[in-house]
Amino acid sequence: MKRKITAAFIAAALALAALAGCNTENDNGAANDAKASAANTSAASADNSSDGSASAGDTSTSGAPEKTTFNLGHLNSTAHLLGFVAKEEGYFEEEGLDVTLTLFSSAAELSTGLESGKLDAAFIGSVPALTFQSQGHDLTIFGGEMTNGHGYVIKPQYVEGLKDWDVSILKGRNVASVKNSVQDAELQILLKDKKIEIGEGEDKVNIVYFDSQKDAYNALQNDTIDAVSAYSPYTSLAESQGYKVVYRCSEEPLLQNQPCCRQVAATEALSKYPNSYTAFERALIKAYKFTQENKEQTVKDVKKYIDIEEDLINTEVYGGYGTSVPDPDKQGTVALKDSIVELGYTEDYDIDKLYNTDIYKNALASLIKENPDDTVYAELQKHFDEFE
């Protein structure tokens, strides 16, 4: 049965939000007092197999990482909090991984990096991840990174004198966006609901596509562009510069609790290095726990990657507009896939072959075994059991 996007995460009791980075690379994350030890990195539950082999859909693992040098690709978005906190707080090192974080400008570049072997993992938007899979790219989603966190902003003169407005304010406007992105799909979902056509004309919305979110946002400086898509932190940054928010997806009933960025890897790599990916996931889960319990330091960690005011980072991370959780949320992502197929964004396909929830399941189980009374891990387990 087809599920609506709004059903994806509604019951979630995970209250966090998140974020990430702008530096080209950051190899100097604070290690706290953690010591990298391969012997300590047992990332699986006691009943997992130890032969190091697994399929994309059934990854069992135990023992030290088979591969300790790890390359993680990301975009310049605060959505990618977990990778940055894991680096800055030493959780990757604690799990026996030497992780290099590298900035890319688009989901397509991240996909190419994974397929060429230059990247071991990447944070990729859910919509491009799904379309790449449907086009035959052998890439598997194995975890989550962010839910919601985007919207659209408009030049202030177009809402002057108005107390409130919705997506209809975009009629007759030129709107900058990024093709094959969560932001674009969301806009099209809302326009379809309002029976507003896409194209040129007073009663239509003309979408002008750019290669990256940065290029789309910069286009707002042109007289010909009236509004623009924005993922975090661009929405808060735009507000600080005087632009007005058309909508945030977290406040739209059709879009609430929608999976955004996903953890993606080459399917073959997940099978070849199951221990390494479980160690990677353990680090991200630890990072999530840190963001729940150390908000001030989390903002400081994000500041190292995004050079904007801390109050803007705090808004994106803890303002309630998006949440960064490592759970794969397969149900929500499948619902999103059904929605974009219906929208005509991509062709339908068998997503089960390219969705691995075992990595997260094993990583979380091992952490709970080590910390049986931890309430954060218990909530993650509760959510996973309900939404796998």
Buried (B, 14 or more C-beta within 10 A) or exposed (E): EEBEBBBBBEEBEBEBBBBBBBBEEBEEBBBEEBEBEBEBBBBBBEEBEEEBEBBBBEBBBBBBBBBBEBBBBBBBBBBBBBBBBBBBBBBBBBBBBBBBBBBBBBBBBBBBBBBEEEBBBBBBBBBBBBBBBBEEBBBBBBBBBBBBBBBBBBBEEBBEEEEEBEBEBBBBBBBBBBBBBBBBBBBBBBBBEBEBEEEEEEEBBBBBBBEBBBBBBBBBEEEEBBBBBBBBBBBBBBBBEEBBBBBBBBEBEBBBBBBBBBBBBBBEBBBBBBBBBBBBBBBBBBBBBBBBEBBEBBBEBBBBBBEBBBEBBBBBBBBEBBBBBBBBBBBBBBBBBBBBBEEEBBEEBEBEBBBBBBBBBBBBBBBBEEBEEBEBBBBBBBBBEEBB
